[in-house]
């Protein structure tokens, strides 16, 4: 129980990778806040995890400063502390560069990047106050992507937001290091979420994914949750400002790999 009695907020945790992180944290003994804008899915996630430990749902649009402030206040009111923040909330809007709408660009950046900034700042202020009063420093984990480095031409705002997440991670880590507060990121590759399910069901699209994945399989959300659990634990006590890429070997690859044909 490496996170026993720790309090963790996971944004965008109603489903997908965020849900997997919330589940792992609950299983590791943390008291978890699932923050999301999908109330139905958020409440369902709490129902799914409540038998494993302590978990609650808070409605929060991370792009709205008031929502973020209320999320922090509700968490402190319920659990009295915040030890871990996982900035997982994010959206995707696909369009070719020449056709991309300004509103869509702004929407993705406001949730994926501005939201991480607002949540980090609000939680870090509590963490710094706690350290000043003799408490233990907490940590912040940002959900980045391999697309912080490599790009997809019809996912401009998403890729830009994840590139920004890399620098947000580094600058925040440097700013908070003197308090002992660690800030790191996770860069998932192709992970089996609802977003990828349609691609995985298309043989040609799946072949393209496999051709750039040396491990020749799609990752599971639980594997990303395992990295988050490590970064949230004392085992990562000297790790800050880093992005850990969990991508089946894609980032080191400078060519494609041969994919066996299905029987």
C-alpha positions in Angstrom: 0.0 0.0 0.0 2.5 2.5 -1.2 0.0 5.4 -1.1 -1.8 4.5 2.1 -3.6 7.5 3.6 -2.4 9.8 0.8 -5.0 12.1 -0.9 -4.9 12.2 -4.7 -6.9 14.2 -7.3 -7.1 12.7 -10.8 -8.6 14.9 -13.4 -10.4 13.4 -16.4 -10.8 10.2 -14.4 -14.3 9.1 -15.3 -12.9 6.7 -17.9 -9.8 5.6 -19.8 -6.3 6.2 -18.5 -7.6 8.5 -15.8 -9.9 5.9 -14.4 -7.1 3.3 -14.5 -4.9 5.7 -12.5 -7.7 6.4 -10.0 -8.3 2.6 -9.6 -4.6 1.9 -9.0 -4.3 4.7 -6.5 -7.4 3.4 -4.6 -5.9 -0.1 -4.6 -2.6 1.4 -3.3 -4.4 2.9 -0.3 -5.0 6.5 -1.4 -8.1 8.5 -0.9 -9.0 9.6 -4.4 -11.0 12.4 -6.0 -12.2 11.7 -9.5 -12.6 15.1 -11.2 -14.4 15.2 -14.5 -17.2 17.1 -16.4 -19.1 13.9 -17.3 -21.2 13.6 -14.1 -22.9 10.3 -15.1 -19.6 8.6 -15.9 -17.9 10.1 -12.9 -20.6 8.8 -10.5 -20.4 5.4 -12.2 -16.6 5.4 -11.7 -17.1 6.0 -8.0 -19.6 3.2 -7.8 -17.1 0.9 -9.5 -14.3 1.8 -7.2 -16.0 2.3 -3.9 -15.6 -1.3 -2.9 -11.9 -1.0 -3.2 -11.4 2.0 -0.9 -12.2 5.6 -0.4 -13.2 7.6 -3.5 -15.4 10.5 -4.4 -16.5 12.5 -7.5 -16.2 16.2 -8.0 -17.5 18.0 -11.1 -14.7 20.2 -12.5 -14.0 21.9 -15.8 -10.3 22.3 -15.5 -10.3 25.2 -17.9 -12.3 27.2 -15.5 -10.4 28.8 -12.6 -13.5 28.9 -10.3 -14.2 25.2 -10.9 -10.6 24.4 -10.1 -10.7 26.4 -6.9 -13.9 24.7 -5.8 -12.4 21.3 -6.6 -9.4 22.0 -4.3 -11.7 23.4 -1.6 -14.0 20.4 -1.7 -11.1 18.0 -1.6 -9.6 19.7 1.4 -13.0 19.8 3.1 -13.6 16.1 2.5 -10.1 14.7 3.2 -8.2 17.6 4.8 -5.1 17.4 2.5 -3.8 16.9 -1.1 -0.7 14.9 -1.6 -0.9 14.0 -5.3 -2.3 15.7 -8.4 -2.6 13.9 -11.7 -3.4 16.3 -14.6 -5.0 13.8 -16.9 -8.0 15.7 -18.4 -7.6 16.2 -22.1 -9.5 16.3 -25.4 -8.8 15.8 -29.0 -10.1 17.7 -32.0 -9.1 16.4 -35.4 -8.7 18.6 -38.5 -6.2 19.4 -41.2 -4.0 22.5 -40.5 -5.7 24.6 -43.2 -9.2 23.7 -42.0 -8.6 23.9 -38.2 -11.0 26.3 -36.5 -9.7 28.8 -34.1 -12.3 27.9 -31.5 -11.2 24.3 -31.6 -7.6 25.2 -31.2 -8.4 27.4 -28.2 -10.7 24.7 -26.6 -8.0 22.0 -26.8 -5.3 24.2 -25.4 -7.5 25.5 -22.6 -8.3 22.1 -21.3 -5.1 20.1 -22.1 -2.6 22.8 -21.2 -4.2 25.7 -19.4 -6.2 23.3 -17.3 -3.0 21.6 -16.1 -1.5 24.9 -15.3 -4.6 26.0 -13.3 -4.8 22.8 -11.3 -1.1 22.6 -10.7 -1.0 26.2 -9.4 -4.0 25.8 -7.1 -2.8 22.5 -5.7 0.8 23.6 -5.4 -0.2 26.6 -3.3 -1.7 24.2 -0.8 1.4 22.0 -0.9 3.8 24.9 -0.3 1.7 26.1 2.6 1.8 22.5 4.0 5.6 22.4 3.6 6.0 25.8 5.3 4.1 24.3 8.3 6.3 21.3 8.5 4.2 18.9 6.4 5.4 16.5 3.7 5.7 17.8 0.2 3.4 16.3 -2.4 3.8 15.7 -6.1 2.2 16.5 -9.4 2.0 14.1 -12.4 1.1 15.5 -15.8 -0.3 13.2 -18.5 1.7 14.0 -21.6 2.1 11.9 -24.8 4.6 10.7 -27.3 3.0 13.5 -29.4 4.8 15.9 -27.2 7.8 14.9 -29.5 6.4 13.3 -32.6 3.5 14.9 -34.5 0.2 14.0 -36.2 -0.7 16.4 -39.0 -4.4 16.4 -38.3 -4.1 16.7 -34.5 -2.4 20.1 -34.4 -3.8 21.5 -31.1 -3.4 18.1 -29.3 0.3 17.9 -30.3 0.9 21.5 -29.4 -0.7 21.1 -26.0 1.4 18.0 -25.2 4.5 19.8 -26.3 3.6 22.6 -24.0 3.0 20.0 -21.2 6.7 19.0 -21.5 7.8 22.5 -20.7 5.1 23.0 -18.1 6.5 19.9 -16.4 10.0 21.1 -16.5 9.4 24.7 -15.4 7.0 23.8 -12.6 9.5 21.2 -11.4 12.2 23.8 -11.2 10.0 26.3 -9.5 8.8 23.9 -6.8 12.0 21.9 -6.3 13.0 24.1 -3.3 9.9 23.0 -1.5 10.6 19.3 -2.2 7.5 19.1 -4.4 8.2 16.9 -7.4 6.6 17.4 -10.9 6.9 14.7 -13.6 5.0 13.6 -16.7 4.0 10.4 -18.4 4.1 10.1 -22.2 1.9 7.2 -23.2 2.1 5.6 -26.7 -0.8 3.7 -28.2 -3.0 2.7 -25.3 -6.2 0.6 -25.4 -8.8 3.2 -24.5 -12.2 4.0 -26.0 -10.5 6.5 -28.3 -8.3 3.8 -29.8 -10.9 1.1 -29.9 -12.2 2.1 -33.4 -8.6 2.2 -34.7 -7.8 -1.2 -33.2 -10.9 -2.7 -35.0 -9.5 -1.6 -38.4 -6.9 -4.1 -39.6 -5.0 -1.5 -41.7 -5.0 1.1 -38.9 -3.9 -1.5 -36.4 -1.1 -2.6 -38.7 0.1 1.0 -38.9 0.2 1.2 -35.1 2.0 -2.1 -34.8 4.6 -1.1 -37.5 5.8 1.7 -35.2 5.6 -0.3 -32.0 8.6 -2.6 -31.4 6.8 -4.5 -28.7 4.1 -5.3 -31.3 1.2 -4.7 -29.0 -1.1 -1.9 -27.7 -0.5 -0.9 -24.2 -3.1 -1.2 -21.4 -4.3 1.7 -19.2 -3.2 -0.2 -16.2 0.4 0.0 -17.4 0.2 3.8 -17.5 -1.4 3.7 -14.0 1.6 1.7 -12.8 4.0 4.4 -13.9 1.8 7.0 -12.1 1.9 4.9 -9.0 5.7 4.8 -9.1 5.9 8.6 -9.6 3.5 9.2 -6.8 5.4 7.0 -4.4 8.5 7.6 -2.3 10.4 5.3 -4.6 10.5 8.3 -7.0 11.7 10.7 -4.3 14.6 12.0 -6.3 12.8 12.1 -9.7 11.5 15.5 -10.9 11.2 17.4 -14.2 11.1 14.2 -16.2 8.8 12.6 -18.7 8.6 8.8 -18.7 7.6 7.5 -22.1 5.5 4.3 -21.8 5.2 3.5 -25.5 6.4 0.0 -26.3 9.6 1.3 -27.6 8.2 3.7 -30.2 10.3 6.8 -29.2 13.7 5.2 -29.9 12.5 3.8 -33.2 13.7 5.5 -36.4 12.1 3.0 -38.9 9.1 0.7 -39.0 9.1 -2.9 -37.8 7.7 -5.9 -39.6 4.3 -6.9 -38.4 3.2 -10.6 -38.6 0.1 -11.1 -40.6 -3.0 -12.3 -38.6 -3.9 -15.9 -39.2 
